[in-house]
Amino acid sequence: MKLTIWHNPKCSKSREALEILNEKGVDAEVVKYLETTPTKEEIKEVLAKLNISARELMRTKEDVYKELGLKDVSDEEKLIEAMVQNPKLIERPVVITDNKAVIGRPPEKILEIL
């Protein structure tokens, strides 16, 4: 099973999730999404695998969320575009397989797809 993790090394939850994968012997592709921003298509694909709306993938407490006035935006395309432009808005970590994805909050939640 091919597994990818959208990872932020500065985030303790993200580091814990990566540790869980390592403990389970899972060789995951680590994508530091703040450096290698996912494309609009990749975000849409992950949203479909998560079966959630764009807002549910967003970190709504980030300053940039408030600065951009995103709580008043209901257009999915605009929310996705905001995540592409400001990847720190993307919730982390996200663990992705070929047909499923899970947000690792809490980190143990990633066990669901292993």
MMTF fields as JSON, N, C-alpha, C and O atoms, coordinates in Angstrom:
{
  "mmtfVersion": "1.0.0",
  "mmtfProducer": "UNKNOWN",
  "numBonds": 455,
  "numAtoms": 456,
  "numGroups": 114,
  "numChains": 1,
  "numModels": 1,
  "chainsPerModel": [1],
  "groupsPerChain": [114],
  "chainIdList": ["A"],
  "bondAtomList": [4, 2, 8, 6, 12, 10, 16, 14, 20, 18, 24, 22, 28, 26, 32, 30, 36, 34, 40, 38, 44, 42, 48, 46, 52, 50, 56, 54, 60, 58, 64, 62, 68, 66, 72, 70, 76, 74, 80, 78, 84, 82, 88, 86, 92, 90, 96, 94, 100, 98, 104, 102, 108, 106, 112, 110, 116, 114, 120, 118, 124, 122, 128, 126, 132, 130, 136, 134, 140, 138, 144, 142, 148, 146, 152, 150, 156, 154, 160, 158, 164, 162, 168, 166, 172, 170, 176, 174, 180, 178, 184, 182, 188, 186, 192, 190, 196, 194, 200, 198, 204, 202, 208, 206, 212, 210, 216, 214, 220, 218, 224, 222, 228, 226, 232, 230, 236, 234, 240, 238, 244, 242, 248, 246, 252, 250, 256, 254, 260, 258, 264, 262, 268, 266, 272, 270, 276, 274, 280, 278, 284, 282, 288, 286, 292, 290, 296, 294, 300, 298, 304, 302, 308, 306, 312, 310, 316, 314, 320, 318, 324, 322, 328, 326, 332, 330, 336, 334, 340, 338, 344, 342, 348, 346, 352, 350, 356, 354, 360, 358, 364, 362, 368, 366, 372, 370, 376, 374, 380, 378, 384, 382, 388, 386, 392, 390, 396, 394, 400, 398, 404, 402, 408, 406, 412, 410, 416, 414, 420, 418, 424, 422, 428, 426, 432, 430, 436, 434, 440, 438, 444, 442, 448, 446, 452, 450],
  "bondOrderList": [1, 1, 1, 1, 1, 1, 1, 1, 1, 1, 1, 1, 1, 1, 1, 1, 1, 1, 1, 1, 1, 1, 1, 1, 1, 1, 1, 1, 1, 1, 1, 1, 1, 1, 1, 1, 1, 1, 1, 1, 1, 1, 1, 1, 1, 1, 1, 1, 1, 1, 1, 1, 1, 1, 1, 1, 1, 1, 1, 1, 1, 1, 1, 1, 1, 1, 1, 1, 1, 1, 1, 1, 1, 1, 1, 1, 1, 1, 1, 1, 1, 1, 1, 1, 1, 1, 1, 1, 1, 1, 1, 1, 1, 1, 1, 1, 1, 1, 1, 1, 1, 1, 1, 1, 1, 1, 1, 1, 1, 1, 1, 1, 1],
  "groupList": [{"groupName": "MET", "atomNameList": ["N", "CA", "C", "O"], "elementList": ["N", "C", "C", "O"], "formalChargeList": [0, 0, 0, 0], "bondAtomList": [1, 0, 2, 1, 3, 2], "bondOrderList": [1, 1, 2], "singleLetterCode": "M", "chemCompType": "L-PEPTIDE LINKING"}, {"groupName": "LYS", "atomNameList": ["N", "CA", "C", "O"], "elementList": ["N", "C", "C", "O"], "formalChargeList": [0, 0, 0, 0], "bondAtomList": [1, 0, 2, 1, 3, 2], "bondOrderList": [1, 1, 2], "singleLetterCode": "K", "chemCompType": "L-PEPTIDE LINKING"}, {"groupName": "LEU", "atomNameList": ["N", "CA", "C", "O"], "elementList": ["N", "C", "C", "O"], "formalChargeList": [0, 0, 0, 0], "bondAtomList": [1, 0, 2, 1, 3, 2], "bondOrderList": [1, 1, 2], "singleLetterCode": "L", "chemCompType": "L-PEPTIDE LINKING"}, {"groupName": "THR", "atomNameList": ["N", "CA", "C", "O"], "elementList": ["N", "C", "C", "O"], "formalChargeList": [0, 0, 0, 0], "bondAtomList": [1, 0, 2, 1, 3, 2], "bondOrderList": [1, 1, 2], "singleLetterCode": "T", "chemCompType": "L-PEPTIDE LINKING"}, {"groupName": "ILE", "atomNameList": ["N", "CA", "C", "O"], "elementList": ["N", "C", "C", "O"], "formalChargeList": [0, 0, 0, 0], "bondAtomList": [1, 0, 2, 1, 3, 2], "bondOrderList": [1, 1, 2], "singleLetterCode": "I", "chemCompType": "L-PEPTIDE LINKING"}, {"groupName": "TRP", "atomNameList": ["N", "CA", "C", "O"], "elementList": ["N", "C", "C", "O"], "formalChargeList": [0, 0, 0, 0], "bondAtomList": [1, 0, 2, 1, 3, 2], "bondOrderList": [1, 1, 2], "singleLetterCode": "W", "chemCompType": "L-PEPTIDE LINKING"}, {"groupName": "HIS", "atomNameList": ["N", "CA", "C", "O"], "elementList": ["N", "C", "C", "O"], "formalChargeList": [0, 0, 0, 0], "bondAtomList": [1, 0, 2, 1, 3, 2], "bondOrderList": [1, 1, 2], "singleLetterCode": "H", "chemCompType": "L-PEPTIDE LINKING"}, {"groupName": "ASN", "atomNameList": ["N", "CA", "C", "O"], "elementList": ["N", "C", "C", "O"], "formalChargeList": [0, 0, 0, 0], "bondAtomList": [1, 0, 2, 1, 3, 2], "bondOrderList": [1, 1, 2], "singleLetterCode": "N", "chemCompType": "L-PEPTIDE LINKING"}, {"groupName": "PRO", "atomNameList": ["N", "CA", "C", "O"], "elementList": ["N", "C", "C", "O"], "formalChargeList": [0, 0, 0, 0], "bondAtomList": [1, 0, 2, 1, 3, 2], "bondOrderList": [1, 1, 2], "singleLetterCode": "P", "chemCompType": "L-PEPTIDE LINKING"}, {"groupName": "CYS", "atomNameList": ["N", "CA", "C", "O"], "elementList": ["N", "C", "C", "O"], "formalChargeList": [0, 0, 0, 0], "bondAtomList": [1, 0, 2, 1, 3, 2], "bondOrderList": [1, 1, 2], "singleLetterCode": "C", "chemCompType": "L-PEPTIDE LINKING"}, {"groupName": "SER", "atomNameList": ["N", "CA", "C", "O"], "elementList": ["N", "C", "C", "O"], "formalChargeList": [0, 0, 0, 0], "bondAtomList": [1, 0, 2, 1, 3, 2], "bondOrderList": [1, 1, 2], "singleLetterCode": "S", "chemCompType": "L-PEPTIDE LINKING"}, {"groupName": "ARG", "atomNameList": ["N", "CA", "C", "O"], "elementList": ["N", "C", "C", "O"], "formalChargeList": [0, 0, 0, 0], "bondAtomList": [1, 0, 2, 1, 3, 2], "bondOrderList": [1, 1, 2], "singleLetterCode": "R", "chemCompType": "L-PEPTIDE LINKING"}, {"groupName": "GLU", "atomNameList": ["N", "CA", "C", "O"], "elementList": ["N", "C", "C", "O"], "formalChargeList": [0, 0, 0, 0], "bondAtomList": [1, 0, 2, 1, 3, 2], "bondOrderList": [1, 1, 2], "singleLetterCode": "E", "chemCompType": "L-PEPTIDE LINKING"}, {"groupName": "ALA", "atomNameList": ["N", "CA", "C", "O"], "elementList": ["N", "C", "C", "O"], "formalChargeList": [0, 0, 0, 0], "bondAtomList": [1, 0, 2, 1, 3, 2], "bondOrderList": [1, 1, 2], "singleLetterCode": "A", "chemCompType": "L-PEPTIDE LINKING"}, {"groupName": "GLY", "atomNameList": ["N", "CA", "C", "O"], "elementList": ["N", "C", "C", "O"], "formalChargeList": [0, 0, 0, 0], "bondAtomList": [1, 0, 2, 1, 3, 2], "bondOrderList": [1, 1, 2], "singleLetterCode": "G", "chemCompType": "PEPTIDE LINKING"}, {"groupName": "VAL", "atomNameList": ["N", "CA", "C", "O"], "elementList": ["N", "C", "C", "O"], "formalChargeList": [0, 0, 0, 0], "bondAtomList": [1, 0, 2, 1, 3, 2], "bondOrderList": [1, 1, 2], "singleLetterCode": "V", "chemCompType": "L-PEPTIDE LINKING"}, {"groupName": "ASP", "atomNameList": ["N", "CA", "C", "O"], "elementList": ["N", "C", "C", "O"], "formalChargeList": [0, 0, 0, 0], "bondAtomList": [1, 0, 2, 1, 3, 2], "bondOrderList": [1, 1, 2], "singleLetterCode": "D", "chemCompType": "L-PEPTIDE LINKING"}, {"groupName": "TYR", "atomNameList": ["N", "CA", "C", "O"], "elementList": ["N", "C", "C", "O"], "formalChargeList": [0, 0, 0, 0], "bondAtomList": [1, 0, 2, 1, 3, 2], "bondOrderList": [1, 1, 2], "singleLetterCode": "Y", "chemCompType": "L-PEPTIDE LINKING"}, {"groupName": "GLN", "atomNameList": ["N", "CA", "C", "O"], "elementList": ["N", "C", "C", "O"], "formalChargeList": [0, 0, 0, 0], "bondAtomList": [1, 0, 2, 1, 3, 2], "bondOrderList": [1, 1, 2], "singleLetterCode": "Q", "chemCompType": "L-PEPTIDE LINKING"}],
  "groupTypeList": [0, 1, 2, 3, 4, 5, 6, 7, 8, 1, 9, 10, 1, 10, 11, 12, 13, 2, 12, 4, 2, 7, 12, 1, 14, 15, 16, 13, 12, 15, 15, 1, 17, 2, 12, 3, 3, 8, 3, 1, 12, 12, 4, 1, 12, 15, 2, 13, 1, 2, 7, 4, 10, 13, 11, 12, 2, 0, 11, 3, 1, 12, 16, 15, 17, 1, 12, 2, 14, 2, 1, 16, 15, 10, 16, 12, 12, 1, 2, 4, 12, 13, 0, 15, 18, 7, 8, 1, 2, 4, 12, 11, 8, 15, 15, 4, 3, 16, 7, 1, 13, 15, 4, 14, 11, 8, 8, 12, 1, 4, 2, 12, 4, 2],
  "groupIdList": [1, 2, 3, 4, 5, 6, 7, 8, 9, 10, 11, 12, 13, 14, 15, 16, 17, 18, 19, 20, 21, 22, 23, 24, 25, 26, 27, 28, 29, 30, 31, 32, 33, 34, 35, 36, 37, 38, 39, 40, 41, 42, 43, 44, 45, 46, 47, 48, 49, 50, 51, 52, 53, 54, 55, 56, 57, 58, 59, 60, 61, 62, 63, 64, 65, 66, 67, 68, 69, 70, 71, 72, 73, 74, 75, 76, 77, 78, 79, 80, 81, 82, 83, 84, 85, 86, 87, 88, 89, 90, 91, 92, 93, 94, 95, 96, 97, 98, 99, 100, 101, 102, 103, 104, 105, 106, 107, 108, 109, 110, 111, 112, 113, 114],
  "secStructList": [7, 7, 7, 3, 3, 3, 3, 7, 6, 6, 7, 2, 2, 2, 2, 2, 2, 2, 2, 2, 2, 2, 2, 6, 6, 7, 7, 7, 3, 3, 3, 3, 6, 6, 6, 1, 7, 7, 7, 2, 2, 2, 2, 2, 2, 2, 2, 2, 2, 2, 6, 7, 7, 6, 4, 4, 4, 5, 7, 6, 6, 1, 2, 2, 2, 2, 2, 6, 6, 4, 4, 4, 7, 7, 7, 2, 2, 2, 2, 2, 2, 2, 2, 2, 2, 7, 4, 4, 4, 5, 7, 1, 7, 3, 3, 3, 7, 1, 1, 7, 3, 3, 3, 7, 1, 1, 4, 4, 4, 4, 4, 4, 4, 7],
  "xCoordList": [0.851, 0.0, 0.885, 1.754, 0.64, 1.375, 0.713, -0.506, 1.529, 1.003, 1.782, 3.01, 1.06, 1.671, 1.192, 0.046, 2.075, 1.67, 2.019, 3.157, 1.003, 1.254, 1.718, 0.949, 2.976, 3.659, 4.215, 4.734, 4.094, 4.75, 5.643, 5.142, 6.976, 7.902, 7.802, 8.218, 7.263, 7.153, 5.928, 5.788, 5.049, 3.798, 3.952, 4.323, 3.667, 3.83, 2.894, 3.29, 1.668, 0.717, 1.223, 1.09, 1.798, 2.329, 3.526, 3.652, 4.394, 5.544, 5.089, 5.66, 4.06, 3.534, 2.971, 3.187, 2.254, 1.68, 2.786, 2.675, 3.84, 4.965, 5.637, 6.059, 5.727, 6.304, 5.467, 6.015, 4.143, 3.247, 3.504, 3.602, 3.612, 3.873, 5.197, 5.29, 6.225, 7.539, 7.476, 8.059, 6.769, 6.632, 5.943, 6.26, 4.986, 4.243, 5.017, 4.544, 6.195, 7.014, 6.471, 6.765, 5.688, 5.1, 6.084, 6.529, 6.407, 7.303, 6.453, 5.981, 6.267, 5.397, 6.216, 7.332, 5.638, 6.236, 5.869, 4.69, 6.879, 6.649, 6.666, 7.671, 5.537, 5.431, 5.359, 4.384, 6.401, 6.387, 5.576, 6.104, 4.271, 3.331, 3.498, 2.972, 4.215, 4.462, 5.531, 5.578, 6.399, 7.446, 6.978, 7.241, 6.281, 5.759, 4.247, 3.602, 3.684, 2.25, 1.448, 1.746, 0.433, -0.434, -1.156, -1.471, -1.403, -2.138, -3.63, -4.077, -4.375, -5.831, -6.407, -7.291, -5.892, -6.379, -6.068, -6.907, -4.847, -4.471, -5.352, -5.765, -5.631, -6.496, -7.901, -8.508, -8.415, -9.755, -9.787, -10.758, -8.723, -8.624, -8.652, -9.346, -7.892, -7.837, -9.183, -9.63, -9.826, -11.152, -12.137, -12.948, -12.06, -12.946, -12.643, -13.56, -11.357, -10.967, -11.373, -11.721, -11.32, -11.729, -13.254, -13.813, -13.92, -15.365, -15.798, -16.74, -15.076, -15.382, -15.368, -14.937, -15.84, -15.817, -14.441, -13.657, -14.17, -12.889, -12.68, -11.576, -13.728, -13.586, -13.157, -12.414, -13.621, -13.272, -11.793, -11.278, -11.121, -9.682, -8.86, -7.629, -9.549, -8.846, -8.584, -9.36, -7.457, -7.105, -7.746, -7.171, -8.929, -9.715, -9.199, -9.679, -8.236, -7.692, -6.438, -5.907, -5.975, -4.801, -5.15, -6.263, -4.189, -4.397, -4.812, -5.69, -4.173, -4.446, -5.908, -6.487, -6.501, -7.921, -8.784, -9.704, -8.461, -9.215, -8.908, -9.809, -7.615, -7.198, -7.903, -8.279, -8.074, -8.699, -10.225, -10.902, -10.769, -12.225, -12.871, -13.979, -12.194, -12.672, -13.918, -14.613, -14.212, -15.409, -16.68, -17.731, -16.58, -17.73, -17.772, -18.676, -16.803, -16.732, -17.377, -17.02, -18.331, -18.972, -18.591, -18.918, -17.906, -17.506, -16.316, -15.221, -16.565, -15.525, -14.258, -13.142, -14.453, -13.301, -12.429, -11.202, -13.056, -12.307, -11.573, -10.444, -12.208, -11.563, -10.358, -9.307, -10.517, -9.408, -8.276, -7.105, -8.628, -7.624, -6.872, -5.662, -7.583, -6.939, -5.914, -4.859, -6.225, -5.28, -4.056, -2.942, -4.266, -3.133, -2.219, -0.996, -2.832, -2.062, -1.43, -0.379, -2.075, -1.628, -1.662, -2.581, -0.672, -0.731, -0.798, -1.195, -0.416, -0.519, -1.978, -2.249, -2.925, -4.348, -4.768, -5.831, -3.937, -4.3, -4.063, -2.983, -5.114, -5.004, -3.929, -3.692, -3.296, -2.212, -2.267, -2.856, -1.667, -1.183, -2.336, -3.372, -2.136, -3.103, -2.359, -1.311, -2.914, -2.328, -3.234, -4.452, -2.601, -3.351, -2.908, -1.715, -3.894, -3.612, -4.263, -4.772, -4.24, -4.817, -6.299, -6.777, -7.03, -8.48, -9.072, -10.292, -8.215, -8.711, -7.728, -6.544, -8.227, -7.347, -7.923, -9.108, -7.065, -7.51, -6.674, -5.473, -7.339, -6.624, -6.189, -7.008, -4.903, -4.346, -4.549, -3.579, -5.777, -6.114, -7.189, -8.34, -6.878, -5.544, -4.705, -5.252, -3.373, -2.49, -2.887, -2.678, -3.454, -3.858, -4.92, -5.118, -5.593, -6.653, -6.092, -6.829, -4.806, -4.242, -4.222, -4.088, -4.352, -4.382, -5.574, -5.552, -6.617, -7.811, -7.503, -8.2, -6.468, -6.222, -5.011, -4.632, -4.411, -3.251, -3.699, -2.863],
  "yCoordList": [-1.192, 0.0, 1.239, 1.408, 2.102, 3.365, 4.354, 4.53, 4.988, 5.905, 7.208, 7.207, 8.319, 9.649, 10.382, 10.226, 11.185, 12.031, 13.481, 13.801, 14.358, 15.796, 16.205, 16.164, 16.598, 16.739, 18.137, 18.763, 18.613, 19.851, 19.485, 19.215, 19.472, 19.054, 19.9, 19.448, 21.109, 21.968, 21.63, 22.133, 20.789, 20.457, 19.155, 18.126, 19.203, 18.008, 16.883, 15.717, 17.207, 16.165, 15.488, 14.278, 16.296, 15.771, 14.848, 13.78, 15.274, 14.432, 13.13, 12.069, 13.214, 12.012, 11.038, 9.831, 11.562, 10.71, 10.01, 8.823, 10.732, 10.153, 9.067, 8.034, 9.315, 8.333, 7.049, 5.946, 7.197, 6.031, 5.222, 3.996, 5.921, 5.225, 4.476, 3.326, 5.135, 4.488, 3.273, 2.234, 3.394, 2.275, 1.088, -0.064, 1.379, 0.313, -0.21, -1.103, 0.344, -0.101, 0.343, -0.269, 1.395, 1.897, 2.865, 3.835, 2.576, 3.445, 4.461, 4.197, 5.62, 6.636, 7.682, 8.017, 8.188, 9.335, 10.564, 10.842, 11.293, 12.473, 13.709, 14.016, 14.419, 15.655, 16.807, 16.95, 17.622, 18.816, 19.86, 20.647, 19.836, 20.589, 22.105, 22.824, 22.606, 24.05, 24.436, 25.575, 23.458, 23.696, 23.264, 23.944, 22.125, 21.586, 21.638, 20.661, 22.785, 22.997, 22.083, 21.98, 21.42, 20.593, 21.481, 22.639, 20.919, 21.635, 21.627, 20.908, 22.435, 22.47, 21.061, 20.621, 20.365, 19.019, 18.047, 17.226, 18.145, 17.249, 17.491, 16.547, 18.753, 19.064, 18.509, 17.931, 18.686, 18.162, 16.634, 16.072, 15.978, 14.52, 14.079, 13.127, 14.781, 14.449, 14.727, 13.947, 15.828, 16.123, 15.003, 14.61, 14.491, 13.395, 12.135, 11.43, 11.856, 10.677, 10.826, 9.848, 12.065, 12.331, 12.406, 12.21, 12.698, 12.883, 14.043, 13.925, 15.175, 16.368, 17.598, 17.534, 18.702, 19.965, 20.618, 20.244, 21.587, 22.295, 22.938, 22.892, 23.532, 24.199, 23.218, 23.585, 21.978, 20.974, 20.574, 19.964, 20.918, 20.643, 21.864, 21.832, 22.934, 24.192, 24.402, 23.992, 25.058, 25.481, 26.857, 27.885, 26.856, 28.082, 29.045, 30.174, 28.611, 29.508, 30.257, 31.102, 29.936, 30.631, 32.096, 32.412, 32.987, 34.424, 34.692, 35.515, 33.988, 34.235, 33.901, 34.504, 32.947, 32.604, 33.824, 34.163, 34.477, 35.673, 36.847, 37.581, 37.013, 38.119, 38.067, 39.101, 36.866, 36.709, 36.687, 36.61, 36.754, 36.747, 35.468, 35.502, 34.327, 33.072, 32.512, 31.682, 32.946, 32.395, 32.826, 32.201, 33.888, 34.367, 33.81, 34.137, 32.976, 32.418, 31.036, 30.167, 30.843, 29.526, 28.774, 27.596, 29.444, 28.852, 27.896, 28.318, 26.6, 25.576, 25.897, 25.755, 26.334, 26.655, 27.735, 27.636, 28.758, 29.861, 29.373, 29.789, 28.499, 27.96, 27.1, 27.173, 26.288, 25.442, 26.332, 26.093, 27.344, 28.278, 28.951, 29.156, 29.296, 29.918, 28.959, 29.394, 27.653, 26.665, 26.519, 26.337, 26.598, 26.525, 27.738, 27.609, 28.911, 30.148, 30.254, 30.874, 29.647, 29.738, 28.343, 28.029, 27.503, 26.113, 25.94, 24.877, 26.965, 26.818, 26.699, 26.351, 26.985, 26.811, 25.34, 24.998, 24.474, 23.056, 22.371, 22.458, 21.684, 20.928, 19.862, 19.37, 19.519, 18.538, 17.626, 17.971, 16.487, 15.837, 15.167, 14.854, 14.956, 14.194, 12.982, 13.113, 11.801, 10.563, 10.075, 9.988, 9.756, 9.479, 8.141, 7.858, 7.327, 6.101, 6.267, 7.338, 5.195, 5.264, 5.618, 6.329, 5.125, 5.332, 5.942, 6.059, 6.33, 6.846, 7.848, 7.843, 8.705, 9.644, 9.868, 9.639, 10.322, 10.619, 11.775, 11.868, 12.652, 13.735, 13.175, 12.652, 13.287, 12.714, 13.576, 13.976, 13.862, 14.61, 13.844, 13.862, 13.179, 12.987, 12.072, 11.386, 12.052, 11.265, 9.783, 9.173, 9.206, 7.791, 7.51, 6.363, 8.551, 8.389, 7.802, 7.182, 7.992, 7.451, 5.925, 5.319, 5.301, 3.838, 3.291, 2.14, 4.11, 3.685, 3.23, 2.367, 3.798, 3.41, 2.505, 2.18, 2.103, 1.204, -0.244, -1.142],
  "zCoordList": [0.0, 0.0, 0.0, 0.856, -0.985, -1.057, -0.1, -0.11, 0.717, 1.718, 1.683, 1.596, 1.751, 1.763, 3.003, 3.422, 3.588, 4.708, 4.38, 4.036, 4.497, 4.396, 5.781, 6.741, 5.878, 7.158, 7.362, 6.437, 8.603, 9.019, 10.196, 11.288, 9.99, 11.047, 12.32, 13.388, 12.227, 13.41, 14.258, 15.373, 13.74, 14.427, 15.211, 14.646, 16.507, 17.344, 16.908, 16.927, 16.518, 16.081, 14.803, 14.625, 13.933, 12.681, 12.966, 12.367, 13.882, 14.249, 14.913, 14.661, 15.762, 16.416, 15.385, 15.484, 14.401, 13.353, 12.572, 12.264, 12.254, 11.523, 12.368, 11.848, 13.66, 14.579, 14.592, 14.586, 14.61, 14.58, 13.308, 13.354, 12.168, 10.9, 10.969, 10.542, 11.509, 11.63, 12.546, 12.238, 13.678, 14.62, 13.972, 14.269, 13.074, 12.393, 11.178, 10.475, 10.939, 9.816, 8.463, 7.437, 8.467, 7.216, 6.567, 7.18, 5.314, 4.568, 3.814, 2.708, 4.428, 3.833, 3.099, 3.495, 2.025, 1.335, 2.166, 2.388, 2.619, 3.444, 2.56, 1.92, 2.532, 1.761, 2.749, 3.487, 2.752, 3.596, 2.84, 2.055, 3.104, 2.272, 2.356, 1.506, 3.357, 3.399, 2.376, 1.911, 2.03, 1.025, -0.359, -1.35, -0.422, -1.675, -1.586, -1.205, -1.941, -1.776, -2.696, -3.886, -2.147, -3.008, -4.03, -3.756, -5.194, -6.237, -5.892, -4.999, -6.616, -6.452, -6.672, -5.937, -7.692, -8.008, -6.87, -6.5, -6.316, -5.212, -3.983, -3.31, -3.703, -2.554, -2.797, -1.895, -4.017, -4.34, -4.195, -3.689, -4.642, -4.543, -3.077, -2.721, -2.235, -0.814, -0.146, 0.695, -0.513, 0.038, -0.294, 0.545, -1.528, -1.938, -1.118, -0.697, -0.893, -0.111, 1.361, 2.022, 1.858, 3.236, 3.362, 4.441, 2.221, 2.179, 3.085, 3.869, 2.952, 3.738, 2.832, 1.681, 3.365, 2.621, 2.779, 3.652, 1.931, 1.985, 3.356, 3.899, 3.916, 5.209, 6.3, 7.21, 6.21, 7.224, 7.173, 8.11, 6.085, 5.957, 6.364, 6.335, 6.74, 7.023, 8.508, 9.372, 8.766, 10.118, 10.328, 9.968, 10.911, 11.007, 12.077, 12.176, 12.87, 13.893, 13.429, 14.15, 12.22, 11.68, 11.418, 10.997, 11.672, 11.433, 9.992, 9.732, 9.053, 7.632, 7.297, 6.393, 8.018, 7.817, 8.124, 7.379, 9.249, 9.654, 8.715, 8.307, 8.378, 7.508, 6.149, 5.597, 5.623, 4.306, 4.393, 3.368, 5.608, 5.779, 5.293, 4.756, 5.472, 4.89, 5.567, 4.981, 6.781, 7.431, 6.693, 6.842, 5.904, 5.15, 3.726, 2.958, 3.376, 2.022, 2.011, 2.807, 1.101, 1.028, -0.255, -0.402, -1.174, -2.45, -2.233, -1.861, -2.476, -2.282, -3.083, -2.583, -4.338, -5.193, -4.554, -4.572, -3.994, -3.374, -2.122, -1.863, -1.353, -0.155, -0.539, 0.098, -1.579, -2.056, -2.571, -2.274, -3.331, -3.854, -2.709, -2.798, -1.633, -0.466, 0.155, 0.618, 0.164, 0.713, -0.18, 0.311, -1.504, -2.432, -2.222, -2.189, -2.083, -1.909, -0.52, -0.36, 0.486, 1.885, 2.507, 3.264, 2.197, 2.647, 4.167, 4.645, 4.932, 6.387, 6.828, 7.978, 5.921, 6.214, 6.217, 6.736, 5.641, 5.532, 6.878, 7.463, 7.352, 8.592, 8.429, 7.326, 9.512, 9.451, 10.653, 11.678, 10.533, 9.309, 8.568, 9.154, 7.278, 6.489, 5.948, 5.316, 6.205, 5.69, 4.568, 4.72, 3.426, 2.198, 1.6, 1.492, 1.214, 0.461, -0.914, -1.242, -1.714, -3.056, -3.041, -3.925, -2.038, -2.079, -0.812, -0.69, 0.129, 1.392, 1.982, 1.644, 2.863, 3.567, 4.958, 5.198, 5.875, 7.227, 7.775, 7.525, 8.527, 9.209, 10.557, 11.312, 10.855, 12.077, 13.308, 13.952, 13.638, 14.86, 15.587, 15.15, 16.663, 17.224, 16.33, 15.466, 16.53, 15.662, 15.543, 14.494, 16.603, 16.579, 15.524, 15.12, 15.084, 14.074, 12.778, 12.012, 12.528, 11.284, 11.274, 10.211, 12.431, 12.502, 11.721, 11.284, 11.543, 10.814, 9.39, 8.856, 8.767, 7.371, 7.195, 6.069, 8.292, 8.174, 8.046, 7.937]
}
